[in-house]
C-alpha cells in the first residue's frame, strides 16, 4: 500500500463515519482529531478496528493513544511503524 | 421499509402473548409491593425459550433473528404485567448473553451460553459506579494483570439482577492512564472469592427486578475470563447498549398497546354526565395522543431489528428509539392515569405501577439527556 493510499483511505473513512457532510479539503493530514473532539473514545475504537482490519496490524491497548491517533499523519506513521 | 410482522413473527408474538398472560401475572400487587423477583416466572420464560431467543442453536438457544426477538418481546409486554421481570430478562439478554455471543471465545460461549439460555444462569452487568453514571467511561474499577490472572478491585452500582445473578459481565480499566482505551470486559462467576453483592437497592418502579451494588475486593479471575481484547471494553459495552436501547423497548410497545386498548374500552363504557367519557374531547384527545405515539414508536424499534439483521450499525437509530419510546411511554402512562381518574390512582388497577415502572426508562441504558447528546453529535453539532 502506498503512502497516498494510507492517507486517502484514512481520510475517506473518517469523513464517511465521523464527519458526514464535511468537505474532504477541510480534513488535512494534520487536522487534530482526538484533542479537538472529532473522535471520542467510541469513535477512536471504531477507527482502531478499521485500521487493524484494513491494514492488517494489531493495535494494543496502550498504542491506541492520543499520540498515535491524533491526526491522519500520526496514524499513518503508526501504521508504517507497525508494518516495518 | 415494511415493518408489518410476517406470518411467522405474528405467530411467535401471539404465542408470547398467550404465554405471558398465563404464566407471568400472578400476585402482581403483592410482589411489586414486597419487591419479589419471580424465580418461577424466570424459569417459565426459560422453558418458553425467552432467554435463548437470539442464541445460536449450537449453544442451546433458538437462534432467532433480531426482528423475531423484538416481536416476541413486544408480545411479552402486551400479555405480561410484570415489567420488572421483563426488565431483568432484557438486562440478562443484552448485557450478559449478547456480549458473550459476540465477543466471547469459543470456550466462554460453550461454558456460559447454554446455562444463560436455559434459565440456569442469571446474568448481570456491572458498568456504572458511584462516580461514573452517565459518564460511564470515567469508571475507576481496576483490573491488574498478575501472571495468568486478573485481580479486580472496585465497586459497581445499580447492578440489575445482582442479588440473584450467577454470572457478572463487568468492566474495569487495566490502566487508568489510558482512559477509556484501557477499559476491558471480564466474566466473573458470582461465587468468586472477593466478589460481594451488597444490600438490595429499593426502587420506585421495576420493583420485581432486584438490584444492588457489587464490590470487588482483590477478586482474582483467570485470564481466560477476560471478555474480548484488552482495551476493547468500550466496544463490548457500546455493542450491548446498541442492542439494549433498541430491544428493551420492545416490551413497552406491547405495554403501550395494552394501555391504549384498555383506555379505549374504559372511555366507551365509563359514563359521566350522561355519556361515555370518550365523547368528551379532552379524554378522546389523550387517547388519540396515545395512539399517535404508539404508531410513531413502533417502526423505530423494528427499524433497529432490520438494520442489525443486515449487519449494519444502529447506534443513532437506537438512541432515537430509546429517546422517543421511553418518553412516549411515560406520557402514555400519565394519560392512562388521567383517563381512569381516581381508579387509575388505586394500586388495584395497575396503572400507577406501570407509570412507576415507566419512569425508569428515561434513566437506564443512558438517560434521555445522553441520548440527545448522542443524536446531536451524529448531526455534527
HADDOCK unambig.tbl for C-alpha pairs under 7 A between the chains (distance, minus, plus):
assign (segid A and resid 41 and name CA) (segid B and resid 180 and name CA) 6.12 0.50 0.50
assign (segid A and resid 42 and name CA) (segid B and resid 234 and name CA) 6.62 0.50 0.50
assign (segid A and resid 42 and name CA) (segid B and resid 235 and name CA) 6.94 0.50 0.50
assign (segid A and resid 45 and name CA) (segid B and resid 235 and name CA) 6.88 0.50 0.50
assign (segid A and resid 61 and name CA) (segid B and resid 181 and name CA) 6.13 0.50 0.50
assign (segid A and resid 61 and name CA) (segid B and resid 182 and name CA) 6.18 0.50 0.50
assign (segid A and resid 61 and name CA) (segid B and resid 230 and name CA) 6.06 0.50 0.50
assign (segid A and resid 61 and name CA) (segid B and resid 231 and name CA) 4.68 0.50 0.50
assign (segid A and resid 62 and name CA) (segid B and resid 178 and name CA) 6.56 0.50 0.50
assign (segid A and resid 64 and name CA) (segid B and resid 181 and name CA) 6.71 0.50 0.50
